[in-house]
């Protein structure tokens, strides 16, 4: 995990928070509103204020990032610096020039200045992401005579805002906010500063003890990554809770009792807060998406809804019977069907979740698009960790590609996959996936000759970039690709293997 720090810089207690907007072109949350912060620099560890002590390094990181991104120096840190010297030091840090060493010299000369930062929690990225962060949260009330401002670059703007106003703008779809900041704005909007920080600390501590992360990936959608027996590199499947007062549970995924307990603890807490569970929705029947369907349905007395093909194949986790069981199967979901969500987070009525049939990976596969913020719960249509396996005869490559193209036409703002973090640039992701599949098809066709070649010989040529342990999975997608070439009239299967046509 990458150690990092973020700083909650307030003015007037919890009255206002300094928020920054990240540049659109950044690959990590480009265009999103965030708090000042960043990763620990090796020099943060080497400053003469405790050597390799992790807490001190994180505090130095927070002080440095705060100065780089807002121009605010901690009280007592470099009081002798003139305005021009401060500007030069900040520019040196931003440009990573040798003159930046002056900052760590200032910290070494005044180590007690770090005490102005109040630590109030630690957030660890859930294990659904390829890159995980161990982020220390710090609070600082704006020091006297400091005036934060953003130098355009990785950040494009910054300013103070009331937490409730920032949340309202997020709920209205006017701004996009990174999940940890949504979490903090919620705490600050609900209670006074001291209580908000204490409550945030309690939630962070609960997560460290095993509770599910409070990941708000879009207004009205909570992500709960749970461990499942899925295909590497994924280790988890995202269960989603959609709605405000009435919640639909999408893909209660885990078959493991300990993980189900974590999910049920989250659901129980939401119920205690006044939420109601409306039912269960399933994207498709694969085992890493339905492991807790029966247990969840029975525990909360909920009906399960999905595509007709999926409902036929749902398995009762106690009897193993795929057609009977003591949990309720609701009406099949048709392509284009709307599911009522009630009132949206911004107070508007008529909020809906629209189902779209997207077969190819699975015959009964559905995606769900909520119509207020255009977030798509994508199941296994896409992954932000790897490509999706197309496994014949259930999987069909041409049908899957058609589903990807259909997703492009839906004009969504965010894609929330079953595996991996959300995609904030969905058109780019979908286009990249289509291009990747075309490149793989071209590579496959190029590996074929006029004489038949066995699949076992084609596999290492076409999937030379796949890890050895994933070759059995790649072999299934290889077969799907060969079948598509045959359907297109470009290849055929002969005794001894596959050969090109034309």
Secondary structure by P-SEA (a helix, b strand, c coil): cccccccccccccccbbbbbbccccccccccccccccccccccccccccccccaaaaaaaaaaaaaaaccccccccccccccaaaaaaaaaaaaacccccaaaaaaaaaccccccccccccccccccccccccbbbbbbbcccccbbbbbccccccbbbbbcaaaaaaaaaaccccccaaaaaaaaaaacccaaaaaaaaaaaaaaaaacccccccccccbbbbbbbccccccccbbbbbbbcccbbbbcccccccaaaaaaaaaaaaaaaaacccccbbbbcccccccccaaaaaaaaabbbbbccaaaaacccccccccccccccccccccccbbbbbbccccccccbbbbbbbbbcccccbbbbbbbcccccccccccccccbbbbbccccccaaaaaaaaaaaaaccccccccccccccccaaaaaaaaaaaaaaaaaaaaaaccccccccccccccccccccccaaaaaaaaaaaaaaaaaaaccccccccbbbbcc
